[in-house]
């Protein structure tokens, strides 16, 4: 019996990647064959992102690519953009299923039942929509990725209660929710039983983990710090007001928790932070950075920054730029403000022209690149443990230090998924800022 070929394509955040991997594992090898998205398949699955208008356009482009690759294939569209605007995808040629953020975990059920009952019909013209009211869900579905044998994105929290004025994520993923520490550790031990060496903790607002159960994120971190079978644990994005001194000190003292922090700033100007309805002033952010650097001078600190938010004047932008320039951060994840349906920012005055938003973004990008290069130069000659991955760049293999410095060395299959002590010798290119290394014996 010929297997049904199914291909997955994920856009957006680490959370999406963890969920795609979990959903793909539902398709048993007896009936289905998972193939690369670039190959011809019978079913294509596009896991969408709606964080910006550009992200949505990339989702539509991926669907069109899949349909061109095999016009007879069924296309499933799932995730945040599907939750936000299902009608947009239902009208697209080739689309058979549009699944929101809760119903996407039933993808295998929909695919099996549909392919069994409508084998000979043109199913593309009767696309099925399953996008329930995500705001009412209290269900948390844990996920983790297994696509990379080296590292796993581990979803420990979902949803958000913050409702920042620029952000549509609470409307797409619902309210903040998570499992208990005990149940989360059951899944963590599943990951630890594999060959995975590193876990990256992911969620929409992971610092809010456990609140519904009377627990805290640090309770989970303490348990994970004792987990056998996993050598490295990395914390993804965590809000500055939820990144407590207690967490920072735990990372400093831990042998598993890595000195790498991703902290959303969004703006370096207090007036804009207030318009965004963020829960802190910029002083809180700078205090977090200073505390981290005092305890872990070589820690990597990334910051999310939005430019061109409604009402952001040139004076506000320059104030934010000066503040960020003064911070001892490593680099920025930069976003040009994009209008999102349902958000309060849509009604705000003082829209920044697109050309001006692009200019401000370019200025911030240059600052980010300078900071990253300065940080990398400060690491020359230092020794770190590097986890080498299976990914290759020509004749080289790639890996990451514990403080998230990207490195390369000559490909050696014996080093894949191994943690090796190395000395950072030179930056290969200033543009990419990838280190060449030598092994320390």
PLY file of the C-alpha trace (Angstrom):
ply
format ascii 1.0
element vertex 441
property float x
property float y
property float z
element edge 440
property int vertex1
property int vertex2
end_header
0.00 0.00 0.00
1.43 3.38 -1.02
2.03 5.78 1.82
0.58 9.30 1.86
3.39 11.82 1.57
3.01 14.75 3.96
5.26 17.84 4.21
5.41 20.51 6.92
6.53 24.13 6.71
6.75 26.35 9.81
6.86 30.13 9.94
7.34 32.32 12.99
8.47 31.57 16.52
10.17 28.69 18.32
6.78 27.86 19.81
5.45 27.09 16.34
8.44 24.84 15.62
7.87 22.83 18.81
4.19 22.38 17.94
4.83 21.43 14.31
7.23 18.73 15.42
4.72 17.32 17.91
1.89 17.37 15.35
4.06 15.70 12.69
4.81 12.82 15.06
1.07 12.00 15.12
1.36 10.68 11.58
2.42 7.06 11.93
5.13 5.76 9.65
2.90 2.87 8.55
0.48 5.09 6.58
2.39 8.34 6.06
5.81 9.39 4.89
7.05 12.79 6.06
8.95 14.46 3.22
10.69 17.80 2.79
8.43 20.74 1.97
10.40 21.30 -1.21
9.43 17.86 -2.51
6.22 16.71 -4.13
3.72 15.62 -1.47
0.08 14.57 -1.21
-0.55 16.82 1.79
1.21 20.08 2.60
0.94 21.66 6.05
1.74 25.36 6.53
2.04 26.45 10.18
1.38 30.17 10.00
2.46 33.32 11.84
0.55 36.60 12.14
2.90 38.75 14.19
3.31 41.15 11.23
1.68 41.75 7.85
4.92 40.54 6.25
4.65 37.24 8.13
1.15 36.73 6.75
2.36 37.40 3.21
5.05 34.74 3.66
2.35 32.29 4.75
0.34 32.92 1.57
3.47 32.59 -0.55
4.23 29.19 1.03
0.71 27.96 0.25
1.03 29.04 -3.38
4.41 27.29 -3.63
2.91 24.07 -2.31
0.00 24.23 -4.75
2.32 24.87 -7.70
4.51 21.96 -6.64
1.55 19.58 -6.75
-1.80 21.04 -7.87
-3.54 17.81 -6.81
-2.27 18.02 -3.23
-4.34 18.99 -0.21
-3.03 21.96 1.80
-3.65 22.40 5.53
-3.24 25.91 6.93
-2.96 26.13 10.71
-1.82 28.41 13.53
-2.03 32.10 14.31
-2.80 33.56 10.86
-5.39 30.81 10.31
-6.96 31.71 13.66
-6.90 35.42 12.81
-8.17 35.40 9.24
-9.52 31.99 8.17
-11.55 33.42 5.26
-8.38 34.69 3.59
-7.01 31.14 3.38
-10.31 29.39 2.61
-10.40 31.28 -0.68
-6.94 30.16 -1.74
-6.60 27.47 -4.38
-5.55 24.09 -3.01
-6.50 24.73 0.63
-8.47 21.86 2.19
-8.29 22.60 5.91
-7.96 25.82 7.94
-7.26 25.04 11.60
-6.94 27.46 14.51
-4.51 27.19 17.39
-6.48 24.63 19.37
-7.90 22.57 16.52
-4.52 22.22 14.77
-3.65 19.43 17.21
-6.48 17.43 15.56
-4.84 17.69 12.14
-4.17 13.95 11.90
-7.84 13.22 12.57
-9.01 15.63 9.86
-6.50 14.40 7.30
-7.24 10.72 7.84
-11.03 11.06 7.75
-10.99 13.34 4.71
-8.59 11.27 2.64
-10.53 8.10 3.41
-13.95 9.44 2.44
-13.21 11.86 -0.40
-10.44 10.14 -2.33
-11.91 10.78 -5.76
-13.51 14.21 -5.28
-12.10 17.68 -5.89
-11.87 18.40 -2.18
-10.11 21.74 -2.72
-13.49 23.43 -3.30
-15.02 22.31 0.00
-12.33 23.43 2.41
-13.06 22.73 6.06
-12.64 25.41 8.72
-12.04 24.67 12.41
-11.22 27.88 14.28
-12.96 27.94 17.64
-13.02 30.75 20.21
-9.46 30.52 21.51
-10.17 33.13 24.21
-12.25 30.59 26.14
-9.81 27.69 26.10
-8.11 26.63 29.30
-6.46 23.61 27.74
-2.68 23.49 27.57
-1.05 21.11 25.09
2.68 20.56 25.71
4.95 20.20 22.69
8.58 19.70 21.85
10.63 19.52 18.68
12.67 16.52 17.59
13.68 17.68 14.11
17.18 18.49 15.30
18.86 15.61 17.14
20.89 18.15 19.10
18.48 20.71 20.55
14.76 20.67 21.36
12.31 23.57 21.60
10.16 22.70 24.62
6.81 24.49 24.97
6.05 25.01 28.67
3.50 27.85 28.46
0.98 29.29 26.00
-1.14 32.42 25.65
-0.83 35.86 27.25
-2.90 38.08 29.53
-0.98 41.30 28.86
-2.84 42.70 25.81
-0.13 45.18 24.82
-1.61 47.71 22.41
0.48 46.57 19.40
0.10 42.82 19.86
-2.53 40.43 18.49
-1.07 37.28 20.07
-3.59 37.12 22.98
-6.36 37.06 20.36
-4.58 34.32 18.41
-3.38 32.08 21.26
-5.75 32.87 24.11
-5.13 33.52 27.76
-1.99 32.51 29.65
-1.94 28.87 30.68
0.49 26.10 31.52
0.68 22.70 33.15
1.87 22.02 36.69
5.59 21.64 37.37
5.01 17.94 38.02
3.30 17.32 34.66
5.79 19.51 32.79
8.63 17.44 34.20
7.00 14.26 32.85
7.37 15.67 29.32
10.89 16.95 30.10
11.91 13.41 31.06
10.56 12.19 27.69
12.96 14.57 25.98
15.79 13.55 28.29
15.29 9.91 27.25
16.28 10.82 23.66
19.67 11.86 22.29
18.86 15.56 22.77
21.59 17.50 24.60
19.94 20.92 24.95
16.41 22.13 25.76
15.21 25.62 24.81
12.22 26.58 26.98
9.57 28.32 24.89
6.17 29.94 25.33
4.32 33.18 24.66
5.07 34.53 28.14
7.12 31.87 29.92
7.77 34.05 32.96
4.04 33.67 33.72
4.41 29.88 33.94
2.51 28.25 36.81
0.49 31.23 37.99
-2.84 29.40 37.58
-1.51 26.53 39.69
-0.01 28.63 42.47
3.50 27.94 41.16
6.26 30.05 39.63
8.63 29.78 36.69
11.59 29.45 39.02
9.97 26.35 40.56
10.15 24.72 37.14
13.71 25.93 36.56
14.86 24.39 39.86
13.38 21.04 38.88
14.85 21.18 35.38
18.24 22.03 36.87
18.19 18.57 38.49
17.05 16.74 35.33
19.26 13.80 34.39
19.93 13.23 30.70
19.92 16.88 29.56
23.19 18.80 29.70
22.05 22.32 28.74
18.87 24.34 29.31
18.32 27.67 27.58
15.59 30.17 28.52
13.91 31.90 25.59
12.17 35.29 25.75
11.16 36.40 29.26
9.57 39.72 30.25
11.92 42.06 32.19
9.57 42.43 35.17
9.31 38.62 35.42
13.05 38.04 35.16
13.72 38.16 38.89
17.04 38.36 40.75
16.22 34.87 41.98
16.17 33.53 38.41
19.35 35.37 37.44
21.23 34.00 40.47
19.98 30.48 39.73
21.35 30.73 36.18
24.69 31.97 37.52
25.02 29.06 39.95
23.68 26.35 37.64
25.72 23.96 35.51
22.78 23.39 33.13
21.00 26.75 32.81
22.89 28.79 30.23
24.05 32.44 30.47
21.89 33.58 27.57
18.93 35.93 28.07
16.33 37.17 25.59
14.46 40.10 27.14
11.75 42.10 25.31
12.37 45.84 25.63
10.13 47.03 22.73
11.05 50.68 23.28
13.80 52.56 25.06
11.47 55.51 25.67
9.16 55.54 28.70
6.40 57.51 26.97
6.19 54.95 24.18
6.33 52.08 26.68
3.30 53.63 28.36
1.45 53.90 25.03
2.29 50.26 24.39
0.82 49.36 27.83
4.02 47.60 28.83
4.30 46.71 32.52
7.65 48.38 33.27
9.73 51.49 32.77
13.04 51.33 30.96
14.90 51.53 34.28
13.65 48.03 35.09
15.21 46.75 31.88
18.55 48.43 32.50
18.60 47.06 36.05
18.09 43.53 34.70
20.93 43.98 32.21
23.26 45.42 34.85
22.54 42.59 37.30
23.19 39.94 34.67
26.46 41.51 33.55
27.70 41.98 37.11
27.19 38.28 37.83
27.96 36.89 34.34
30.11 39.36 32.35
30.16 37.16 29.24
26.41 36.47 29.18
24.62 37.06 25.89
21.63 39.44 26.18
19.24 39.91 23.27
16.47 42.52 23.26
13.27 42.82 21.20
12.72 46.37 19.88
9.87 47.87 17.84
10.46 51.02 15.78
7.83 53.32 14.32
5.08 52.76 16.89
2.20 55.28 16.54
3.09 58.50 18.33
6.84 57.85 18.24
8.37 61.23 17.42
11.92 61.76 16.22
12.76 62.95 19.75
11.31 59.72 21.21
13.31 57.65 18.74
16.57 59.45 19.49
15.93 59.06 23.23
15.32 55.32 22.74
18.42 55.00 20.56
20.63 56.71 23.16
19.26 54.50 25.93
19.80 51.29 23.96
23.25 52.44 22.88
24.19 52.80 26.57
23.06 49.27 27.43
25.48 46.36 27.64
23.34 44.13 25.42
24.60 41.84 22.67
22.14 42.46 19.85
18.50 43.28 19.03
15.62 41.48 17.37
14.15 44.42 15.46
10.55 44.79 14.32
9.11 47.60 12.25
5.67 48.37 13.68
2.94 46.62 11.74
-0.78 47.24 12.24
-2.55 44.18 13.62
-6.34 43.61 13.59
-8.10 44.05 16.93
-5.28 45.94 18.64
-5.74 49.31 20.34
-2.78 50.81 18.49
-4.92 50.86 15.34
-6.88 53.81 16.76
-3.84 55.74 17.96
-2.81 59.02 16.38
0.64 59.94 15.10
1.18 57.21 12.51
4.82 57.14 11.41
5.29 57.18 7.60
6.59 53.91 6.11
9.72 55.53 4.74
10.54 56.98 8.16
9.92 53.61 9.83
12.38 52.01 7.41
14.98 54.68 8.16
14.66 54.20 11.91
14.86 50.44 11.48
18.08 50.79 9.47
19.63 53.00 12.16
18.75 50.47 14.87
19.99 47.55 12.75
23.37 49.23 12.40
23.55 49.73 16.16
22.60 46.08 16.73
25.27 44.83 14.32
27.92 47.00 15.97
26.99 45.71 19.43
27.08 42.10 18.29
30.45 42.51 16.60
31.88 44.25 19.69
30.63 41.38 21.85
32.12 38.78 19.53
35.47 40.58 19.52
35.45 40.50 23.34
35.19 36.70 23.17
38.34 36.12 21.10
40.74 33.78 22.89
38.19 32.56 25.45
37.35 28.91 26.00
33.80 27.51 25.93
31.97 24.24 25.63
30.38 24.10 22.17
27.48 21.85 21.21
28.10 20.84 17.60
25.08 20.33 15.39
24.43 18.24 12.30
23.90 21.42 10.26
26.61 22.06 7.70
27.83 25.13 5.88
29.84 23.72 3.01
32.82 21.91 4.47
32.10 23.27 7.96
29.80 22.22 10.79
28.10 24.74 13.06
27.59 24.96 16.81
26.81 27.21 19.75
28.66 28.08 22.93
26.71 28.16 26.18
26.52 31.97 25.87
25.15 31.69 22.33
28.20 32.52 20.26
27.85 30.97 16.79
30.88 28.90 15.83
32.15 26.70 13.02
34.83 24.08 12.52
35.78 21.58 9.83
33.03 18.97 9.51
33.67 15.88 11.58
30.79 13.38 11.90
32.19 12.20 15.22
31.48 15.63 16.71
27.79 15.82 15.79
25.71 16.20 18.97
28.84 16.33 21.10
29.82 19.07 23.55
33.49 19.89 23.03
35.75 22.35 24.85
37.06 24.84 22.29
38.93 28.13 22.13
37.43 30.94 20.03
40.24 31.95 17.72
38.93 34.41 15.13
35.76 35.88 13.68
35.33 34.34 10.25
33.43 37.28 8.73
32.36 40.56 10.24
29.08 40.35 8.36
28.06 36.95 9.76
30.16 37.09 12.94
30.81 33.34 13.03
33.80 32.16 15.04
36.45 29.73 13.92
37.61 27.59 16.83
40.32 25.22 17.90
39.82 22.24 20.17
41.17 22.47 23.69
42.72 19.20 24.86
0 1
1 2
2 3
3 4
4 5
5 6
6 7
7 8
8 9
9 10
10 11
11 12
12 13
13 14
14 15
15 16
16 17
17 18
18 19
19 20
20 21
21 22
22 23
23 24
24 25
25 26
26 27
27 28
28 29
29 30
30 31
31 32
32 33
33 34
34 35
35 36
36 37
37 38
38 39
39 40
40 41
41 42
42 43
43 44
44 45
45 46
46 47
47 48
48 49
49 50
50 51
51 52
52 53
53 54
54 55
55 56
56 57
57 58
58 59
59 60
60 61
61 62
62 63
63 64
64 65
65 66
66 67
67 68
68 69
69 70
70 71
71 72
72 73
73 74
74 75
75 76
76 77
77 78
78 79
79 80
80 81
81 82
82 83
83 84
84 85
85 86
86 87
87 88
88 89
89 90
90 91
91 92
92 93
93 94
94 95
95 96
96 97
97 98
98 99
99 100
100 101
101 102
102 103
103 104
104 105
105 106
106 107
107 108
108 109
109 110
110 111
111 112
112 113
113 114
114 115
115 116
116 117
117 118
118 119
119 120
120 121
121 122
122 123
123 124
124 125
125 126
126 127
127 128
128 129
129 130
130 131
131 132
132 133
133 134
134 135
135 136
136 137
137 138
138 139
139 140
140 141
141 142
142 143
143 144
144 145
145 146
146 147
147 148
148 149
149 150
150 151
151 152
152 153
153 154
154 155
155 156
156 157
157 158
158 159
159 160
160 161
161 162
162 163
163 164
164 165
165 166
166 167
167 168
168 169
169 170
170 171
171 172
172 173
173 174
174 175
175 176
176 177
177 178
178 179
179 180
180 181
181 182
182 183
183 184
184 185
185 186
186 187
187 188
188 189
189 190
190 191
191 192
192 193
193 194
194 195
195 196
196 197
197 198
198 199
199 200
200 201
201 202
202 203
203 204
204 205
205 206
206 207
207 208
208 209
209 210
210 211
211 212
212 213
213 214
214 215
215 216
216 217
217 218
218 219
219 220
220 221
221 222
222 223
223 224
224 225
225 226
226 227
227 228
228 229
229 230
230 231
231 232
232 233
233 234
234 235
235 236
236 237
237 238
238 239
239 240
240 241
241 242
242 243
243 244
244 245
245 246
246 247
247 248
248 249
249 250
250 251
251 252
252 253
253 254
254 255
255 256
256 257
257 258
258 259
259 260
260 261
261 262
262 263
263 264
264 265
265 266
266 267
267 268
268 269
269 270
270 271
271 272
272 273
273 274
274 275
275 276
276 277
277 278
278 279
279 280
280 281
281 282
282 283
283 284
284 285
285 286
286 287
287 288
288 289
289 290
290 291
291 292
292 293
293 294
294 295
295 296
296 297
297 298
298 299
299 300
300 301
301 302
302 303
303 304
304 305
305 306
306 307
307 308
308 309
309 310
310 311
311 312
312 313
313 314
314 315
315 316
316 317
317 318
318 319
319 320
320 321
321 322
322 323
323 324
324 325
325 326
326 327
327 328
328 329
329 330
330 331
331 332
332 333
333 334
334 335
335 336
336 337
337 338
338 339
339 340
340 341
341 342
342 343
343 344
344 345
345 346
346 347
347 348
348 349
349 350
350 351
351 352
352 353
353 354
354 355
355 356
356 357
357 358
358 359
359 360
360 361
361 362
362 363
363 364
364 365
365 366
366 367
367 368
368 369
369 370
370 371
371 372
372 373
373 374
374 375
375 376
376 377
377 378
378 379
379 380
380 381
381 382
382 383
383 384
384 385
385 386
386 387
387 388
388 389
389 390
390 391
391 392
392 393
393 394
394 395
395 396
396 397
397 398
398 399
399 400
400 401
401 402
402 403
403 404
404 405
405 406
406 407
407 408
408 409
409 410
410 411
411 412
412 413
413 414
414 415
415 416
416 417
417 418
418 419
419 420
420 421
421 422
422 423
423 424
424 425
425 426
426 427
427 428
428 429
429 430
430 431
431 432
432 433
433 434
434 435
435 436
436 437
437 438
438 439
439 440
